């Protein structure tokens, strides 16, 4: 799940993605705005997040870079990273490096990637993550994806974690209905400080996510792909030992795939 978003705007150039997200949980509410600039092989991203909470309000800026190469026989490689500035001390001055490859055809896809996150400018507190996903066209209008994440945390005592390993698996299904593509998905297990959405989104707040579901709809209109996306996640704060659920709503607009 590293490269698919990048491939979507491969031959478009210019501004190729915009998103507006709003989410809420028992501790507060947040809003995030993001943009992706496609410079052919390089891909630049920028997002601003504001989280309003009576206990820990904070703002965050995430600068993202990805470079793609290969493109032979449907295989694409990508390397990149995030640099995060925040007034929340843990995630300020965070550096995240990621890389991976994808092998794509009309009937199937396979993606694998890895990332290493150094939070708060502290090299001693890192998170190593590997991820894989595989997709298959199961009938003329159906596409099935399965995916898995595995993360290892170098320091469990700082955030009162009971163990250093966090595995998760999930599945999603989308219908290819011409200009409309509805999708649904679910995942189980646990995730901590995960790098998602093809390397372009990094979770920089130390909650443990314990399963979730998602659904949405995208459309192709004159070379633009607007979309609406819903998410539901179960969360656990290991420091304060409190649980919550989080609901998210995202509106997006990206360039329609050109390959």
FIMAR-292339 format. One record per residue (C-alpha): x, y, z; residue in three letters; chain. Coordinates in steps of 0.25 Angstrom, whole numbers, plus 5000, padded with zeros to 4 digits. Layout:
BEGIN
{xx=X, yy=Y, zz=Z, residuo=ala, cadena=A}
...
! end
This chain:
BEGIN
{xx=5000, yy=5000, zz=5000, residuo=unk, cadena=A}
{xx=5012, yy=5009, zz=4997, residuo=unk, cadena=A}
{xx=5010, yy=5014, zz=4982, residuo=unk, cadena=A}
{xx=4996, yy=5013, zz=4977, residuo=unk, cadena=A}
{xx=4993, yy=5028, zz=4980, residuo=unk, cadena=A}
{xx=5005, yy=5033, zz=4974, residuo=unk, cadena=A}
{xx=5002, yy=5025, zz=4961, residuo=unk, cadena=A}
{xx=4989, yy=5031, zz=4960, residuo=unk, cadena=A}
{xx=4995, yy=5044, zz=4955, residuo=unk, cadena=A}
{xx=5007, yy=5039, zz=4948, residuo=unk, cadena=A}
{xx=5005, yy=5046, zz=4935, residuo=unk, cadena=A}
{xx=4997, yy=5058, zz=4939, residuo=unk, cadena=A}
{xx=5007, yy=5068, zz=4946, residuo=unk, cadena=A}
{xx=5004, yy=5079, zz=4955, residuo=unk, cadena=A}
{xx=4994, yy=5079, zz=4966, residuo=unk, cadena=A}
{xx=4989, yy=5065, zz=4966, residuo=unk, cadena=A}
{xx=4982, yy=5063, zz=4980, residuo=unk, cadena=A}
{xx=4974, yy=5071, zz=4990, residuo=unk, cadena=A}
{xx=4967, yy=5066, zz=5003, residuo=unk, cadena=A}
{xx=4959, yy=5072, zz=5014, residuo=unk, cadena=A}
{xx=4957, yy=5063, zz=5027, residuo=unk, cadena=A}
{xx=4949, yy=5064, zz=5040, residuo=unk, cadena=A}
{xx=4949, yy=5054, zz=5051, residuo=unk, cadena=A}
{xx=4944, yy=5053, zz=5065, residuo=unk, cadena=A}
{xx=4946, yy=5044, zz=5077, residuo=unk, cadena=A}
{xx=4943, yy=5045, zz=5092, residuo=unk, cadena=A}
{xx=4955, yy=5054, zz=5095, residuo=unk, cadena=A}
{xx=4953, yy=5064, zz=5084, residuo=unk, cadena=A}
{xx=4952, yy=5068, zz=5069, residuo=unk, cadena=A}
{xx=4961, yy=5070, zz=5058, residuo=unk, cadena=A}
{xx=4962, yy=5076, zz=5044, residuo=unk, cadena=A}
{xx=4973, yy=5073, zz=5034, residuo=unk, cadena=A}
{xx=4975, yy=5079, zz=5020, residuo=unk, cadena=A}
{xx=4985, yy=5073, zz=5010, residuo=unk, cadena=A}
{xx=4991, yy=5075, zz=4996, residuo=unk, cadena=A}
{xx=4999, yy=5067, zz=4987, residuo=unk, cadena=A}
{xx=5008, yy=5073, zz=4976, residuo=unk, cadena=A}
{xx=5012, yy=5063, zz=4964, residuo=unk, cadena=A}
{xx=5025, yy=5067, zz=4958, residuo=unk, cadena=A}
{xx=5025, yy=5054, zz=4949, residuo=unk, cadena=A}
{xx=5035, yy=5045, zz=4957, residuo=unk, cadena=A}
{xx=5036, yy=5054, zz=4969, residuo=unk, cadena=A}
{xx=5023, yy=5055, zz=4978, residuo=unk, cadena=A}
{xx=5022, yy=5066, zz=4988, residuo=unk, cadena=A}
{xx=5011, yy=5066, zz=4999, residuo=unk, cadena=A}
{xx=5008, yy=5076, zz=5010, residuo=unk, cadena=A}
{xx=4997, yy=5075, zz=5021, residuo=unk, cadena=A}
{xx=4993, yy=5083, zz=5033, residuo=unk, cadena=A}
{xx=4985, yy=5077, zz=5045, residuo=unk, cadena=A}
{xx=4978, yy=5084, zz=5056, residuo=unk, cadena=A}
{xx=4973, yy=5076, zz=5068, residuo=unk, cadena=A}
{xx=4964, yy=5083, zz=5078, residuo=unk, cadena=A}
{xx=4964, yy=5076, zz=5092, residuo=unk, cadena=A}
{xx=4962, yy=5081, zz=5106, residuo=unk, cadena=A}
{xx=4974, yy=5073, zz=5111, residuo=unk, cadena=A}
{xx=4984, yy=5073, zz=5099, residuo=unk, cadena=A}
{xx=4981, yy=5083, zz=5087, residuo=unk, cadena=A}
{xx=4992, yy=5083, zz=5077, residuo=unk, cadena=A}
{xx=4995, yy=5087, zz=5062, residuo=unk, cadena=A}
{xx=5004, yy=5079, zz=5053, residuo=unk, cadena=A}
{xx=5010, yy=5081, zz=5039, residuo=unk, cadena=A}
{xx=5015, yy=5070, zz=5031, residuo=unk, cadena=A}
{xx=5024, yy=5071, zz=5019, residuo=unk, cadena=A}
{xx=5025, yy=5059, zz=5010, residuo=unk, cadena=A}
{xx=5034, yy=5055, zz=4998, residuo=unk, cadena=A}
{xx=5034, yy=5043, zz=4989, residuo=unk, cadena=A}
{xx=5042, yy=5039, zz=4977, residuo=unk, cadena=A}
{xx=5037, yy=5028, zz=4967, residuo=unk, cadena=A}
{xx=5045, yy=5021, zz=4957, residuo=unk, cadena=A}
{xx=5045, yy=5008, zz=4949, residuo=unk, cadena=A}
{xx=5032, yy=5007, zz=4941, residuo=unk, cadena=A}
{xx=5037, yy=4995, zz=4934, residuo=unk, cadena=A}
{xx=5027, yy=4983, zz=4932, residuo=unk, cadena=A}
{xx=5017, yy=4990, zz=4942, residuo=unk, cadena=A}
{xx=5027, yy=4990, zz=4953, residuo=unk, cadena=A}
{xx=5029, yy=5003, zz=4960, residuo=unk, cadena=A}
{xx=5039, yy=5007, zz=4972, residuo=unk, cadena=A}
{xx=5037, yy=5018, zz=4982, residuo=unk, cadena=A}
{xx=5046, yy=5024, zz=4993, residuo=unk, cadena=A}
{xx=5042, yy=5036, zz=5001, residuo=unk, cadena=A}
{xx=5040, yy=5042, zz=5015, residuo=unk, cadena=A}
{xx=5032, yy=5051, zz=5024, residuo=unk, cadena=A}
{xx=5037, yy=5063, zz=5033, residuo=unk, cadena=A}
{xx=5027, yy=5067, zz=5044, residuo=unk, cadena=A}
{xx=5027, yy=5080, zz=5052, residuo=unk, cadena=A}
{xx=5017, yy=5081, zz=5063, residuo=unk, cadena=A}
{xx=5014, yy=5088, zz=5076, residuo=unk, cadena=A}
{xx=5012, yy=5074, zz=5082, residuo=unk, cadena=A}
{xx=5026, yy=5071, zz=5088, residuo=unk, cadena=A}
{xx=5026, yy=5056, zz=5084, residuo=unk, cadena=A}
{xx=5023, yy=5058, zz=5069, residuo=unk, cadena=A}
{xx=5031, yy=5071, zz=5067, residuo=unk, cadena=A}
{xx=5044, yy=5069, zz=5058, residuo=unk, cadena=A}
{xx=5040, yy=5055, zz=5054, residuo=unk, cadena=A}
{xx=5046, yy=5049, zz=5042, residuo=unk, cadena=A}
{xx=5040, yy=5037, zz=5035, residuo=unk, cadena=A}
{xx=5047, yy=5029, zz=5024, residuo=unk, cadena=A}
{xx=5039, yy=5020, zz=5015, residuo=unk, cadena=A}
{xx=5041, yy=5012, zz=5002, residuo=unk, cadena=A}
{xx=5035, yy=5000, zz=4994, residuo=unk, cadena=A}
{xx=5030, yy=4995, zz=4981, residuo=unk, cadena=A}
{xx=5018, yy=4991, zz=4974, residuo=unk, cadena=A}
{xx=5015, yy=4981, zz=4962, residuo=unk, cadena=A}
{xx=5003, yy=4984, zz=4955, residuo=unk, cadena=A}
{xx=4995, yy=4978, zz=4943, residuo=unk, cadena=A}
{xx=4980, yy=4979, zz=4939, residuo=unk, cadena=A}
{xx=4977, yy=4966, zz=4947, residuo=unk, cadena=A}
{xx=4985, yy=4967, zz=4959, residuo=unk, cadena=A}
{xx=4994, yy=4976, zz=4968, residuo=unk, cadena=A}
{xx=5005, yy=4973, zz=4979, residuo=unk, cadena=A}
{xx=5011, yy=4984, zz=4987, residuo=unk, cadena=A}
{xx=5022, yy=4983, zz=4999, residuo=unk, cadena=A}
{xx=5028, yy=4994, zz=5007, residuo=unk, cadena=A}
{xx=5036, yy=4998, zz=5019, residuo=unk, cadena=A}
{xx=5037, yy=5010, zz=5028, residuo=unk, cadena=A}
{xx=5045, yy=5015, zz=5040, residuo=unk, cadena=A}
{xx=5040, yy=5026, zz=5048, residuo=unk, cadena=A}
{xx=5049, yy=5035, zz=5058, residuo=unk, cadena=A}
{xx=5039, yy=5042, zz=5067, residuo=unk, cadena=A}
{xx=5042, yy=5056, zz=5073, residuo=unk, cadena=A}
{xx=5056, yy=5056, zz=5068, residuo=unk, cadena=A}
{xx=5060, yy=5044, zz=5077, residuo=unk, cadena=A}
{xx=5068, yy=5033, zz=5070, residuo=unk, cadena=A}
{xx=5066, yy=5024, zz=5081, residuo=unk, cadena=A}
{xx=5051, yy=5024, zz=5080, residuo=unk, cadena=A}
{xx=5048, yy=5018, zz=5066, residuo=unk, cadena=A}
{xx=5037, yy=5010, zz=5060, residuo=unk, cadena=A}
{xx=5040, yy=5000, zz=5049, residuo=unk, cadena=A}
{xx=5028, yy=4996, zz=5040, residuo=unk, cadena=A}
{xx=5027, yy=4986, zz=5028, residuo=unk, cadena=A}
{xx=5014, yy=4985, zz=5020, residuo=unk, cadena=A}
{xx=5009, yy=4977, zz=5008, residuo=unk, cadena=A}
{xx=4996, yy=4976, zz=5000, residuo=unk, cadena=A}
{xx=4991, yy=4968, zz=4989, residuo=unk, cadena=A}
{xx=4979, yy=4971, zz=4979, residuo=unk, cadena=A}
{xx=4972, yy=4963, zz=4969, residuo=unk, cadena=A}
{xx=4961, yy=4965, zz=4959, residuo=unk, cadena=A}
{xx=4951, yy=4955, zz=4964, residuo=unk, cadena=A}
{xx=4940, yy=4957, zz=4953, residuo=unk, cadena=A}
{xx=4938, yy=4968, zz=4942, residuo=unk, cadena=A}
{xx=4933, yy=4978, zz=4953, residuo=unk, cadena=A}
{xx=4940, yy=4974, zz=4966, residuo=unk, cadena=A}
{xx=4954, yy=4976, zz=4972, residuo=unk, cadena=A}
{xx=4958, yy=4970, zz=4985, residuo=unk, cadena=A}
{xx=4970, yy=4975, zz=4993, residuo=unk, cadena=A}
{xx=4976, yy=4968, zz=5005, residuo=unk, cadena=A}
{xx=4987, yy=4975, zz=5013, residuo=unk, cadena=A}
{xx=4995, yy=4974, zz=5026, residuo=unk, cadena=A}
{xx=5004, yy=4983, zz=5035, residuo=unk, cadena=A}
{xx=5014, yy=4979, zz=5045, residuo=unk, cadena=A}
{xx=5021, yy=4989, zz=5054, residuo=unk, cadena=A}
{xx=5032, yy=4988, zz=5064, residuo=unk, cadena=A}
{xx=5034, yy=4999, zz=5075, residuo=unk, cadena=A}
{xx=5048, yy=5001, zz=5080, residuo=unk, cadena=A}
{xx=5044, yy=5007, zz=5094, residuo=unk, cadena=A}
{xx=5032, yy=5001, zz=5100, residuo=unk, cadena=A}
{xx=5033, yy=5008, zz=5114, residuo=unk, cadena=A}
{xx=5032, yy=5022, zz=5110, residuo=unk, cadena=A}
{xx=5018, yy=5021, zz=5106, residuo=unk, cadena=A}
{xx=5014, yy=5009, zz=5115, residuo=unk, cadena=A}
{xx=5012, yy=4999, zz=5104, residuo=unk, cadena=A}
{xx=5011, yy=4985, zz=5108, residuo=unk, cadena=A}
{xx=5019, yy=4979, zz=5096, residuo=unk, cadena=A}
{xx=5027, yy=4984, zz=5085, residuo=unk, cadena=A}
{xx=5020, yy=4977, zz=5073, residuo=unk, cadena=A}
{xx=5007, yy=4982, zz=5066, residuo=unk, cadena=A}
{xx=5001, yy=4973, zz=5055, residuo=unk, cadena=A}
{xx=4989, yy=4976, zz=5047, residuo=unk, cadena=A}
{xx=4982, yy=4970, zz=5035, residuo=unk, cadena=A}
{xx=4970, yy=4975, zz=5026, residuo=unk, cadena=A}
{xx=4962, yy=4973, zz=5014, residuo=unk, cadena=A}
{xx=4955, yy=4983, zz=5005, residuo=unk, cadena=A}
{xx=4946, yy=4981, zz=4993, residuo=unk, cadena=A}
{xx=4942, yy=4991, zz=4982, residuo=unk, cadena=A}
{xx=4932, yy=4991, zz=4970, residuo=unk, cadena=A}
{xx=4936, yy=4996, zz=4957, residuo=unk, cadena=A}
{xx=4924, yy=5002, zz=4952, residuo=unk, cadena=A}
{xx=4929, yy=5011, zz=4940, residuo=unk, cadena=A}
{xx=4930, yy=5025, zz=4946, residuo=unk, cadena=A}
{xx=4926, yy=5021, zz=4960, residuo=unk, cadena=A}
{xx=4935, yy=5013, zz=4969, residuo=unk, cadena=A}
{xx=4929, yy=5009, zz=4983, residuo=unk, cadena=A}
{xx=4937, yy=5002, zz=4993, residuo=unk, cadena=A}
{xx=4937, yy=4996, zz=5007, residuo=unk, cadena=A}
{xx=4947, yy=4990, zz=5016, residuo=unk, cadena=A}
{xx=4951, yy=4985, zz=5030, residuo=unk, cadena=A}
{xx=4963, yy=4982, zz=5038, residuo=unk, cadena=A}
{xx=4967, yy=4975, zz=5051, residuo=unk, cadena=A}
{xx=4978, yy=4975, zz=5060, residuo=unk, cadena=A}
{xx=4986, yy=4986, zz=5066, residuo=unk, cadena=A}
{xx=4994, yy=4998, zz=5060, residuo=unk, cadena=A}
{xx=5003, yy=5008, zz=5066, residuo=unk, cadena=A}
{xx=5009, yy=5020, zz=5059, residuo=unk, cadena=A}
{xx=5006, yy=5014, zz=5046, residuo=unk, cadena=A}
{xx=5010, yy=5020, zz=5032, residuo=unk, cadena=A}
{xx=4998, yy=5018, zz=5023, residuo=unk, cadena=A}
{xx=4992, yy=5021, zz=5009, residuo=unk, cadena=A}
{xx=5004, yy=5018, zz=5001, residuo=unk, cadena=A}
{xx=5014, yy=5025, zz=5010, residuo=unk, cadena=A}
{xx=5007, yy=5038, zz=5009, residuo=unk, cadena=A}
{xx=5000, yy=5038, zz=5022, residuo=unk, cadena=A}
{xx=5007, yy=5037, zz=5036, residuo=unk, cadena=A}
{xx=5000, yy=5035, zz=5049, residuo=unk, cadena=A}
{xx=5009, yy=5044, zz=5059, residuo=unk, cadena=A}
{xx=5000, yy=5043, zz=5072, residuo=unk, cadena=A}
{xx=5003, yy=5031, zz=5081, residuo=unk, cadena=A}
{xx=4990, yy=5024, zz=5081, residuo=unk, cadena=A}
{xx=4988, yy=5009, zz=5079, residuo=unk, cadena=A}
{xx=4978, yy=5006, zz=5068, residuo=unk, cadena=A}
{xx=4970, yy=4993, zz=5071, residuo=unk, cadena=A}
{xx=4962, yy=4990, zz=5058, residuo=unk, cadena=A}
{xx=4953, yy=4998, zz=5049, residuo=unk, cadena=A}
{xx=4945, yy=4999, zz=5037, residuo=unk, cadena=A}
{xx=4944, yy=5009, zz=5025, residuo=unk, cadena=A}
{xx=4935, yy=5011, zz=5013, residuo=unk, cadena=A}
{xx=4934, yy=5022, zz=5002, residuo=unk, cadena=A}
{xx=4931, yy=5026, zz=4988, residuo=unk, cadena=A}
{xx=4939, yy=5032, zz=4976, residuo=unk, cadena=A}
{xx=4935, yy=5037, zz=4963, residuo=unk, cadena=A}
{xx=4942, yy=5040, zz=4950, residuo=unk, cadena=A}
{xx=4938, yy=5053, zz=4944, residuo=unk, cadena=A}
{xx=4946, yy=5060, zz=4933, residuo=unk, cadena=A}
{xx=4959, yy=5055, zz=4937, residuo=unk, cadena=A}
{xx=4956, yy=5058, zz=4952, residuo=unk, cadena=A}
{xx=4953, yy=5048, zz=4963, residuo=unk, cadena=A}
{xx=4945, yy=5054, zz=4974, residuo=unk, cadena=A}
{xx=4942, yy=5045, zz=4986, residuo=unk, cadena=A}
{xx=4936, yy=5044, zz=5000, residuo=unk, cadena=A}
{xx=4942, yy=5034, zz=5010, residuo=unk, cadena=A}
{xx=4937, yy=5030, zz=5024, residuo=unk, cadena=A}
{xx=4945, yy=5023, zz=5035, residuo=unk, cadena=A}
{xx=4943, yy=5017, zz=5048, residuo=unk, cadena=A}
{xx=4954, yy=5013, zz=5058, residuo=unk, cadena=A}
{xx=4955, yy=5007, zz=5072, residuo=unk, cadena=A}
{xx=4966, yy=5014, zz=5080, residuo=unk, cadena=A}
{xx=4974, yy=5012, zz=5093, residuo=unk, cadena=A}
{xx=4982, yy=5023, zz=5100, residuo=unk, cadena=A}
{xx=4993, yy=5014, zz=5107, residuo=unk, cadena=A}
{xx=4998, yy=5026, zz=5116, residuo=unk, cadena=A}
{xx=4984, yy=5030, zz=5121, residuo=unk, cadena=A}
{xx=4978, yy=5016, zz=5120, residuo=unk, cadena=A}
{xx=4966, yy=5021, zz=5113, residuo=unk, cadena=A}
{xx=4958, yy=5016, zz=5101, residuo=unk, cadena=A}
{xx=4950, yy=5023, zz=5090, residuo=unk, cadena=A}
{xx=4945, yy=5022, zz=5076, residuo=unk, cadena=A}
{xx=4948, yy=5031, zz=5065, residuo=unk, cadena=A}
{xx=4939, yy=5035, zz=5053, residuo=unk, cadena=A}
{xx=4945, yy=5042, zz=5041, residuo=unk, cadena=A}
{xx=4940, yy=5048, zz=5029, residuo=unk, cadena=A}
{xx=4949, yy=5052, zz=5017, residuo=unk, cadena=A}
{xx=4946, yy=5059, zz=5004, residuo=unk, cadena=A}
{xx=4956, yy=5058, zz=4993, residuo=unk, cadena=A}
{xx=4959, yy=5061, zz=4979, residuo=unk, cadena=A}
{xx=4970, yy=5055, zz=4971, residuo=unk, cadena=A}
{xx=4975, yy=5053, zz=4956, residuo=unk, cadena=A}
{xx=4968, yy=5041, zz=4950, residuo=unk, cadena=A}
{xx=4979, yy=5030, zz=4946, residuo=unk, cadena=A}
{xx=4985, yy=5032, zz=4933, residuo=unk, cadena=A}
{xx=4992, yy=5018, zz=4932, residuo=unk, cadena=A}
! end
